[in-house]
Amino acid sequence: MIKLTLINRPVELTDKVCQQLTDKYKADKSSVWDKAYIREALLEMTNNKCAYSEASLVTHGNYWHIDHFRCKKEYENEV
């Protein structure tokens, strides 16, 4: 597992947008966080690696998705 250093959040990810995405997730359980500006920020923060396995995430064919720190079912009200 690699140590993550938090970076500034993307300018597109305002408090209002966070709330809208959270509300949409709560309404229909759809995948709402898979946005280019979020992916790019996460890749920068993790040096293009999975934070858990340290596998390269920019290698062609590697699958990755934006994960979460808390169980979404138990903490669905959290932004």
C-alpha positions, 0 to 999 in steps of 0.5 A: 500500500502506498502513502497518499498525499492529498492534493487540492481538489479539482476546481470542478468538484465544488461543494455543490457538485459533490452534493449533487453527485451524492444525491444522485447516488442516493436516488438511484445508486448509479456510478456518479464519481467516474468523471475525468477530472476526478480520475486525473486528480486521483492518478496524480495523487497516487502516481498512476498506481493503485493505492492498495496493490501499487499496480500501474493504472495507466497500462493498457488493459488494466481495469480500475475504478474509483473506490471509497473509504467507507461503505457506501450503504452505511454512509450514503449521506456522506459527501 
